[in-house]
Amino acid sequence: MKVLANDGISKAGEQALKNAGIEILDNRVAQDHVINFINENSVDVLLVRSATKVRQDLIDACPGLKIIGRGGIGMDNIDVEYAIEKGLYVINTPNASSKSVAELVFGHFFSLARFLHESNRLMPLEGETHFDAMKKSFSKAYELSGKTLGVIGFGSIGQEVVKMGISLGMKVIVLTRKPQTKVLSLEFFDGQTVNFEITSTNDMDAFLKDADFISINTPKTNEYIIDTPQFEKMKDGVYIVNTARGGVINEVALIDFIESGKVAGAALDVFEKEPNPEVILLMNPALSLSPHVGGNTVDAQEKIGVELAEQIIKIKETIQ
């Protein structure tokens, strides 16, 4: 069995595949040449992240392909249903990067609540000349402890965000399409575990009215989850972080509500026009920004590689 990890794979994942007698091709093939490369090299498994697209034309043109794997959660760059109809196995790693994404959510929340994103921009430029003025302007900061954390989405990432919020002493509310109850376990360094039963709500109006900090952790959507009507129902001075997908929040409306003071600050790790975000977003001092790096930690990449390898090895045993 041959594997093309076209968007990369961790050393741990690569070693696990090699130990199972699976050949991994150390190539990075441009999108336009992927089909030819797969056919010319008899590739059985194509592993991607977000860069390589696996559409119907590729699936049809590569009859020898057996497995398509996505390192991460979102599968919007793969025609999943079509691939399954054609008899291919489609795998992903829904849990491997959850903690990394959740930690980025809180990295942005802390940055916004303490003006770190803005002070990091200004200190090199004005720290010597306007130190006292900046100290005063950044004094109206907030603790997260005791505030209400609103989490939209209750998948693996949403659950990790909830657990981190609880560990910080925040009140937690979760919004889902249909109410659901889950038991979340917080595990500590000394072996102690504390369980929390969380029941989500589908009452968006009440959710928006109560939340001080909002984290969006949903799959890709066909329409905005947060648009003008939703912004209008939020608390004044709310903070928002989107690490989900571009297009779940109306970025133009977001800027308007930042300027009106309704939104105190927001963070975007994903963008509607990715990889070319609007300049108006990039230049806004109330925004904390990152270039779609939610799951991009050494730890997450190791877990992703190993999880993909384990699934490929299991499938190999099934089809042989």
C-alpha positions as CSV (number, residue, x, y, z in Angstrom):
1,M,0.0,0.0,0.0
2,K,1.3,3.5,-1.0
3,V,0.4,6.7,0.9
4,L,0.7,10.2,-0.5
5,A,0.6,12.7,2.4
6,N,0.3,15.7,0.1
7,D,-0.2,18.2,2.9
8,G,2.3,16.6,5.2
9,I,2.1,14.1,8.1
10,S,3.9,14.0,11.5
11,K,7.0,11.9,12.0
12,A,5.1,9.8,14.5
13,G,2.4,9.1,11.9
14,E,4.9,8.4,9.2
15,Q,6.8,6.0,11.4
16,A,3.6,4.1,12.4
17,L,2.8,3.6,8.7
18,K,6.4,2.4,8.0
19,N,6.2,0.0,10.9
20,A,3.1,-1.5,9.4
21,G,4.9,-2.1,6.1
22,I,3.1,0.8,4.3
23,E,5.1,3.0,1.9
24,I,4.8,6.7,2.3
25,L,5.8,9.0,-0.5
26,D,7.7,12.1,0.5
27,N,6.2,14.4,-2.1
28,R,4.2,17.7,-2.2
29,V,2.3,17.7,-5.5
30,A,0.6,20.8,-6.9
31,Q,-3.2,20.5,-7.2
32,D,-3.0,20.4,-11.0
33,H,-0.7,17.4,-11.0
34,V,-2.2,15.3,-8.2
35,I,-4.2,13.1,-10.5
36,N,-1.3,12.2,-12.7
37,F,1.0,11.6,-9.7
38,I,-1.5,9.3,-8.0
39,N,-2.0,7.2,-11.2
40,E,1.7,7.1,-12.2
41,N,2.8,6.0,-8.7
42,S,-0.1,3.6,-8.0
43,V,-1.1,5.6,-4.9
44,D,-3.7,3.8,-2.7
45,V,-4.1,6.5,0.0
46,L,-4.3,10.3,-0.4
47,L,-3.9,12.3,2.8
48,V,-4.7,16.0,2.8
49,R,-5.3,18.8,5.2
50,S,-6.9,22.0,3.9
51,A,-4.7,22.8,0.9
52,T,-5.4,19.9,-1.4
53,K,-8.9,19.6,-2.8
54,V,-10.4,16.1,-3.5
55,R,-13.3,16.7,-5.8
56,Q,-15.3,14.4,-8.1
57,D,-12.9,14.8,-11.0
58,L,-10.0,13.5,-9.0
59,I,-12.0,10.7,-7.6
60,D,-13.2,9.6,-11.1
61,A,-9.8,10.0,-12.6
62,C,-8.0,7.8,-9.9
63,P,-9.7,4.4,-9.9
64,G,-6.8,2.9,-7.9
65,L,-7.4,5.2,-4.9
66,K,-8.8,3.3,-1.9
67,I,-8.7,5.8,1.0
68,I,-9.0,9.5,1.3
69,G,-7.8,10.9,4.7
70,R,-8.2,14.4,6.1
71,G,-5.9,15.5,8.9
72,G,-8.4,17.5,11.0
73,I,-12.1,17.8,11.5
74,G,-13.6,19.8,8.5
75,M,-14.2,17.8,5.3
76,D,-15.3,20.7,3.1
77,N,-12.4,20.3,0.7
78,I,-13.4,16.7,0.0
79,D,-16.5,15.4,-1.8
80,V,-17.2,13.0,0.9
81,E,-20.5,11.5,-0.1
82,Y,-19.4,11.0,-3.7
83,A,-16.2,9.3,-2.6
84,I,-18.2,6.9,-0.4
85,E,-20.6,6.2,-3.2
86,K,-17.6,5.2,-5.4
87,G,-16.5,2.7,-2.7
88,L,-13.7,4.7,-1.1
89,Y,-13.0,4.9,2.5
90,V,-13.0,8.5,3.9
91,I,-11.4,9.1,7.2
92,N,-10.5,12.1,9.4
93,T,-9.3,13.0,12.9
94,P,-12.1,14.8,14.6
95,N,-10.6,14.8,18.1
96,A,-6.8,15.2,17.6
97,S,-6.7,19.0,17.4
98,S,-9.6,19.8,19.7
99,K,-7.5,21.0,22.6
100,S,-5.2,23.0,20.4
101,V,-8.1,24.9,18.9
102,A,-9.7,25.4,22.3
103,E,-6.5,26.8,23.7
104,L,-6.3,29.3,20.8
105,V,-9.9,30.4,21.5
106,F,-8.8,31.3,25.0
107,G,-5.5,32.8,23.8
108,H,-7.7,35.2,21.8
109,F,-10.1,35.8,24.7
110,F,-7.3,36.7,27.1
111,S,-5.7,38.9,24.4
112,L,-9.0,40.8,23.8
113,A,-9.9,41.1,27.5
114,R,-6.5,42.5,28.4
115,F,-5.8,44.5,25.1
116,L,-2.7,42.4,24.5
117,H,-3.3,42.3,20.7
118,E,-3.3,46.1,20.6
119,S,-0.6,46.7,23.1
120,N,1.7,44.3,21.3
121,R,1.2,46.4,18.1
122,L,1.8,49.8,19.9
123,M,4.5,49.2,22.4
124,P,7.3,48.9,19.9
125,L,6.1,52.1,18.3
126,E,5.0,54.2,21.2
127,G,6.1,52.5,24.4
128,E,9.0,54.9,24.9
129,T,7.0,58.1,24.3
130,H,3.4,57.3,25.3
131,F,3.8,54.7,28.1
132,D,1.5,56.3,30.6
133,A,-1.1,57.1,28.0
134,M,-1.2,53.5,26.9
135,K,-1.3,52.3,30.5
136,K,-4.4,54.4,31.0
137,S,-6.1,53.4,27.8
138,F,-5.6,49.7,28.4
139,S,-6.8,49.9,32.1
140,K,-10.4,49.0,31.4
141,A,-9.7,45.3,31.1
142,Y,-11.7,42.3,32.4
143,E,-11.2,39.0,34.1
144,L,-12.8,35.9,32.5
145,S,-13.6,34.3,35.8
146,G,-17.2,34.8,36.8
147,K,-18.2,35.8,33.3
148,T,-20.7,33.9,31.1
149,L,-19.1,31.9,28.3
150,G,-21.4,31.1,25.4
151,V,-20.3,28.3,23.1
152,I,-22.0,27.7,19.8
153,G,-21.6,24.1,18.8
154,F,-21.1,21.1,21.1
155,G,-18.7,18.9,19.1
156,S,-15.3,17.9,20.3
157,I,-13.9,21.4,20.0
158,G,-16.9,23.0,21.7
159,Q,-16.6,20.5,24.5
160,E,-12.9,21.4,25.1
161,V,-13.8,25.1,25.1
162,V,-16.5,24.4,27.7
163,K,-14.1,22.5,29.9
164,M,-11.5,25.3,29.7
165,G,-14.2,27.8,30.6
166,I,-15.3,25.8,33.6
167,S,-11.6,25.5,34.7
168,L,-11.4,29.3,34.7
169,G,-14.4,29.7,36.8
170,M,-16.7,30.9,34.0
171,K,-20.5,30.2,33.8
172,V,-21.1,28.2,30.7
173,I,-24.0,28.1,28.2
174,V,-24.1,26.1,25.0
175,L,-26.2,26.7,21.9
176,T,-27.1,23.8,19.5
177,R,-29.9,23.2,17.0
178,K,-31.5,20.7,19.3
179,P,-31.0,20.6,23.1
180,Q,-28.6,17.8,24.2
181,T,-27.0,16.7,27.4
182,K,-23.3,15.6,27.7
183,V,-21.2,14.7,30.7
184,L,-17.7,16.3,30.4
185,S,-14.8,15.1,32.4
186,L,-12.1,17.5,33.6
187,E,-8.9,15.6,34.3
188,F,-6.2,17.1,36.5
189,F,-2.5,16.5,36.8
190,D,-2.8,14.5,40.0
191,G,-5.3,12.0,38.6
192,Q,-8.4,13.6,40.0
193,T,-11.4,13.9,37.7
194,V,-14.4,16.1,38.0
195,N,-17.5,15.5,35.9
196,F,-19.9,18.2,34.7
197,E,-23.3,17.5,33.1
198,I,-24.0,20.2,30.6
199,T,-27.3,20.6,28.7
200,S,-27.4,22.8,25.7
201,T,-30.2,25.2,24.6
202,N,-31.7,26.0,21.2
203,D,-33.0,29.4,22.5
204,M,-30.6,31.7,20.6
205,D,-32.2,34.9,21.9
206,A,-31.6,33.9,25.5
207,F,-28.2,32.7,24.7
208,L,-27.1,35.9,23.0
209,K,-28.6,38.0,25.8
210,D,-26.6,36.2,28.6
211,A,-23.2,35.6,27.0
212,D,-20.2,37.9,27.8
213,F,-17.8,35.8,25.7
214,I,-18.9,33.9,22.6
215,S,-16.9,31.1,20.9
216,I,-18.1,29.8,17.6
217,N,-17.2,26.1,17.1
218,T,-19.4,24.7,14.4
219,P,-18.9,23.0,11.0
220,K,-19.0,25.0,7.8
221,T,-22.5,26.5,7.2
222,N,-24.3,27.7,4.1
223,E,-25.5,30.9,5.8
224,Y,-24.4,33.2,8.6
225,I,-25.0,31.9,12.2
226,I,-24.1,35.4,13.4
227,D,-25.6,38.3,11.4
228,T,-27.1,41.7,12.1
229,P,-30.2,40.4,13.9
230,Q,-28.0,38.3,16.2
231,F,-25.6,41.1,16.9
232,E,-28.5,43.3,17.9
233,K,-29.6,40.8,20.6
234,M,-26.1,40.5,22.2
235,K,-25.0,42.1,25.4
236,D,-23.2,45.5,25.0
237,G,-19.5,44.9,25.3
238,V,-19.5,41.3,24.2
239,Y,-16.4,39.5,23.0
240,I,-16.5,37.0,20.1
241,V,-14.0,34.5,18.8
242,N,-14.4,32.5,15.5
243,T,-12.1,29.5,15.0
244,A,-14.8,27.6,13.1
245,R,-15.0,28.5,9.4
246,G,-15.1,31.6,7.4
247,G,-18.7,32.5,6.5
248,V,-20.3,31.6,9.9
249,I,-20.2,35.2,11.0
250,N,-20.9,38.3,8.8
251,E,-17.6,40.1,8.9
252,V,-19.0,43.4,7.5
253,A,-21.7,43.5,10.2
254,L,-19.0,42.6,12.8
255,I,-17.1,45.7,11.9
256,D,-20.2,47.8,12.1
257,F,-21.0,46.5,15.6
258,I,-17.5,47.0,16.8
259,E,-17.6,50.6,15.7
260,S,-21.0,51.1,17.4
261,G,-19.6,49.7,20.7
262,K,-21.9,46.7,20.8
263,V,-19.0,44.3,20.3
264,A,-16.0,45.2,22.6
265,G,-13.6,43.0,20.6
266,A,-13.5,40.0,18.3
267,A,-11.0,37.5,17.1
268,L,-10.8,35.7,13.8
269,D,-8.7,32.7,12.9
270,V,-10.8,32.0,9.8
271,F,-12.1,34.4,7.1
272,E,-14.7,34.6,4.4
273,K,-12.2,35.4,1.8
274,E,-9.4,33.2,3.0
275,P,-6.5,33.2,2.1
276,N,-7.0,36.9,1.2
277,P,-8.8,38.5,4.2
278,E,-10.3,41.9,3.7
279,V,-7.9,44.7,4.6
280,I,-10.5,46.4,6.7
281,L,-10.3,43.4,9.0
282,L,-6.6,43.3,9.1
283,M,-6.3,46.9,10.1
284,N,-9.0,47.1,12.7
285,P,-7.4,47.5,16.2
286,A,-10.4,45.9,17.9
287,L,-9.7,42.6,16.2
288,S,-7.3,39.9,17.3
289,L,-6.2,37.9,14.3
290,S,-4.4,34.7,13.4
291,P,-4.0,32.9,10.0
292,H,-6.1,29.8,10.4
293,V,-3.8,28.1,12.9
294,G,-6.3,26.6,15.3
295,G,-5.0,23.0,15.0
296,N,-1.5,23.9,14.1
297,T,0.5,22.8,17.1
298,V,3.2,20.2,17.3
299,D,1.0,18.3,19.7
300,A,-2.0,18.3,17.5
301,Q,0.0,17.3,14.4
302,E,1.5,14.4,16.2
303,K,-1.9,13.2,17.3
304,I,-3.4,13.7,13.8
305,G,-0.6,11.7,12.2
306,V,-0.9,8.8,14.6
307,E,-4.7,8.7,14.3
308,L,-4.6,8.7,10.5
309,A,-2.0,6.0,10.6
310,E,-4.0,3.8,12.9
311,Q,-7.1,4.1,10.7
312,I,-5.2,3.3,7.6
313,I,-3.6,0.2,9.1
314,K,-7.0,-1.0,10.3
315,I,-8.5,-0.5,6.9
316,K,-5.6,-2.3,5.2
317,E,-6.2,-5.3,7.4
318,T,-9.9,-5.2,6.4
319,I,-9.4,-5.0,2.6
320,Q,-6.5,-7.5,2.3
